[in-house]
Amino acid sequence: MTPLLTAVLGVLLVATREEAPEGRFSVVPFVLPAYQPETSFLLGGAASLIYQPPASRGGRESQVMLAAAASTRGQFTLLLQPDVNLLDDRLNLTATASAARFPDRFFGMGARTRAEDEEDFTPIFFELELSPKWRIAPRLYVGPTVRYQHARFTYVAEDGAVRRMTGAEGGSTVQFGLTALYDSRDNTLNPLTGLVARLNLRRARDAWSSDYVFDVLRLDVRRYLTLPWGQRHVLAMQGLVDLRDGEPPFYDTGRLGGMELSRGYLEGRFRERQHLGAQVEYRAPLFWRLGGVAFVSAATVARSPRDFDLRDIKPAAGGGLRFAPMSNVPVNIRLDIAYGSEPSFYLNVGEAF
């Protein structure tokens, strides 16, 4: 449910953006419904404290958001997320504190699991993450990151596969690492042009009181191109490399599927330590405030990099409609139908990527 809450945050920021001769604070609430196969219908809401710097300074907004979402499947997420810019935007401080109860489904590990092996489990997660980043070049921020996650299970099937997985007993993970962000997009909600790349390198070690020892490398690159036959005709592309080494808990491995990459597959339908994915989406205006999209994707998972197999690639394709509820805010309500392992329907706010 985190993408939904992120979309809420973006709406809050853009909806309150006005030229202000003096810096000012504002508080904005927001509520919206959504639907996706993993959660069924859900309702999300947020309240955000936003600081807009003086217009003459031209700096970035700072905000602290409190958000929550609940679904008809008994899933619940609570999120506190500051994003503060200091020292004339030379320092960006982001943090996350979240709690979630998320009844989920497990099919096993790997790219060849069977739908008939589905079993239910219910985890509760608590997570803290802190990432101060310094601007070292135009649009490029780099800095350390620390992440703490605690998991426990309120339900696991007797004699089920989950009980045999690394992480079946829950526990705590403590990770330290490095984060780099490059962002040249014209806006963060519905870009027409630009590139955004996020690199995360993290290590978890028992010397840091972590119950699990593993390394993570995650690179997410997104490119947006305005096509020559119209300003609002956009080709959006994404590539994801998500790799792990060591013994991560099964709930902190790569998960194929969901409402962003690999629409058409349940999130976590295929899980493993290594996850590669890519997608392309064509976005075009139709009439009035309506738009349309068409997309294709391909992704796979494997236990180790040498285990990747072309036969395990999971393709998906689909299309959707977009509606802009506010003419002065570049954010859409999206309705997508995707075909992967089965037809899937998505209703949400904000683009998939």
N, C-alpha and C positions, 0 to 999 in steps of 0.2 A: 504493500500500500504506500510505500515511500514515494514513488513517482507522482501519485495523486497529491500528496502533501507538498511536494516540490512545485507542482503546477499551481497549487493554491498560493504558495509564496510568490511565484512570479506574477500572478494576477494582482496581488496586493501591492507589489512594488511598482508595477507599471500604472495601475489605476490611480496611484497617488502622486505620480511624477508630474510636477508642474514647476514652472520657473519661480523660484523663491529668492527674493533679494536678500533675505536673511535666512540663516539656517533654522530649520524648524523640526519639531517632533510631531508625529501623528500616530494614532492608533486606528487600525482598520480591521474589522471582522469580515469573514467570508465563509459561506457554507455552500457545498455542492454535492450532488449525488454522482455515482459512477457504477459501472458494471464491468466485470472481467471474469473469465472462467474460474480462476483460482479463488475468488472471493464471493461470487454471485453479486447481488446488489450491495452497495456500501454507501455510507454517508460520511463525508469528510468536512472538517471545518477548521478554521484557524483565526488567530488574532495576532497581529504583528505590530510591534513598536518600531517605527521607521524614523530615521534621522536623514533629512535631506540637507546637504551642505548648501551654502550660499551659491546662487546661480553664477555669480562672478568668478567663483573658484573652479567650477566645472568638475568637482570631484564625484566619486561614486557614493551611492546611498549606503548607509549602515542600517541593519535591522536585527531585531530579536523576535523570532517567531515561536509561538506555541500552537501546536496543531494536534488534531486527533482524528481518527477514522475508525469506524466500526462497520462490520459486515453482517449479513444475515446468516453467515456460517459460523458466527461466534468468534470472529477474528477482531482484534482490537489493537490499535497502535497509538501511542502517545509520544510526541516528539517536541523537544525544545532545541532550537537551532539558531544560535547567534552567527551573524556574518558582519564583521565590523572592519571598517577601513580607517587606518590611522596614519599620521605623519604624511599628510598630503598624498594618500593612496600608495605610499611606499611599503606599507605593512598591511597585510590582509589576515585577519584572525577569524578562522571558522571553527566551530565546535558543534558537536551533536550529543544530545543525551536522549535516549529513547527507551521505551519499554513496550513490549509487544507480546500478546498471546495470539498464536497463529496456528490453529488446527490445519494440518497439512496432509499431503499424500506422498508416499514413498514407493518407488517402483524398483529399487535396487540401484547399483552403481554401474556406470558404463553406458555405451551407445546402443546396446542390443538388449535392453530390458524389455519385458513383456507387459502389456497393459493388464493382463489377468493377474499379475503379481502385485497389484496395488494394495497397499495397506495404510491405515490411518495412524497418525501420531500427533501429539499436541505439545509443542514446545512453548516455553516462556523465555523471552530474551530480554536482557538488560545490556545496554551498550553506551559507552562513553568514547568520544573521539575528539582530539584536539589537534589543530593544524595551523600554526602560524607560518605565513609565507611572505617572503620579502621579494620585492620587484627588483630583478637583476638586469632586466632589459625591457624595452617597450613590449607590453602585453605578456611578459613572461614572469611568473612567480615561482619561487622554490623555497622549501622549508621542511623542517622535521615534522613528523606526525607520530602520535601515540594513540593506540586503540585498545580499549578494554571491552571484552564481551563475556557475559555470564549466561549460561543456558541451563535450564532444567526442564524435565519432561513431566507433565501431569498425566499423560496417557501414552502408552506404547503397547502394541498388540502382543499378547502372550505368544511365545515361540515364533515371533515375527522376525523379519530380516533386520529391522532397525536394531534389535537387541544385540546383533552380531557386529554392528558397525563401530568403527572408531568414533567416539563421541556419544555413544549410547547412554552413558551415565551423566551426560551434561558436563558441567565444570566451567572453568574460567580460561580465557585466552588473553594474554597480554602481548601486544605487538608494538615495536618501535620501527620507524622507518623514515622514508623520504617521499615527499610529494612535490610534483612539478605540474604547473598549469600554464598553458599557452592559449589565449583566447582572442581572436581577431573578428569575431562575429559582429554584425551590425546591431543585433539585439539577441537576447538570450532566450526569448520565448518562441519566436517564429522567424529564424534567420533567413535572410535572402542571400547573403554572401558571407564568406569568412571561414575560418577553421578554428576548432577547439580540440585540444589534445590534453589528456590527463594521464599522468604516469604516477603509479603508486608502487613503491618498493617497501615491503615490511617483513620483519622477522619476529617470530614468537619463540621464546626460549624458557626452559624450566628455571634457569637462574633468575628470571624476572617474575617468578611465581606463576608461570603459565602452565596449565595442565597438558598442553599440547605443544609440540615442537615442529615448526614448519616455516617455510618462506613463501612469500607471495610476490608475484610480478603481474601488474595489471596495467595495460595500455589501452585506452579508449580514444580513438581518433574519429572526428566527425568533420565533414567538408560540405560546404553549401555553395552552389553555383547558380547564379541567375542566368537563365537561358536566353539566347538572343532574340527570341520571338515574343518576349513580354516580360515586364518587370516582376510580375508575380508568378512567373513560371520558374520553378526551382527544382534542381536536381540535388537531392540530399543523399549523402553516402556515409556509412559508418563501418569501421573495422574494429574488432575487439580481440585482444590477446590477453587471456587470463590463465596464468600458470602458477602451479604450486609444487613445492618440493618438501619432502618430509612426511609427517603424519598429521594432516589436518583433520578435525572432526568432520563427519559427513555433511553436517549442516553448514559448513563454511568451505564448501568446494564450489566449482563452477556449476551453474545451473542453466541448462538450455531451456528457452521458452519464456513466456510472459508477455506483458503488454508493451514491451519496448522492442528488443531484439528477438527474432524468432516467434513473432506472432503466429498463432496457429498451433502452438504446442503449449501445454500446461507448463508453467514455470516449475522447473525441477523434474519435469518428465524424464529427462536424462541428466544425470549428475556425474561428475568425475573431477579429478584434480586439475585436469587441463581442459580449457574451453576456448575454442576459436569460433568467431562468427563474423559475418559481414551482411550488410543489407544496402539496398538502393531504393529510393522512393522519389517518384515524380509528383510534384505538387503544382496544381494549376487552378486558377480562378474559373468559376462557372458563370454565375450572375449574382447581382446584388451582393449579399454577404456570404454566399455559398461558394465552396471550393470542392475539389475532388483530388484524390490521390490514388496512385497505383504503386505497389511495392513488391519486391522479391527479396528473399533472404536465404542464406545457407549457413549452417553451423554444425559443429560436432564437438564431442567430448572424448577424452581418452585418459587412461591412468598415467601414462608418461608420454613425453613428446614423441618417442619412437613408436608408440602404439597408434598414432593417428592413421586412419585408413579412409581412402576416398569412398569406400562402400558404406561408411558410417555417416556420411554427410546427410543432414536433415534439411531438405529444401522446404520453402513455404512461399506463398504468394497471396496477394489479396488486394483489396481496394477499399476506399472509404469516402465519406463525405465530411466536409468541414463547415462549421457555421461560426461566424464571428459575432458574438452577442453585443459587442461594443465597437463602434466604428473607429474610435480613437485608441483602442487597445489591441496590439497585435497578438491576440491569443484566441484560439479556436476551441469550440466544443467538437470533439472528434467521435465519429462513429465508423468503426472498421469491421470488416468481415475478412478473416484470414483462413487459408486452407493449408494445414500442415499434416499432422497426424489425424486431425479431424477438423471440421468447420468450427471456427471460434468467433465470438462476437465481443466487441469492446466498445464501451461508452466512457469517455473521460474528457478531461480538460487538458489542453496542451498537446503538442506534437509528440509522437513516439520517441523522437530523438532530434 
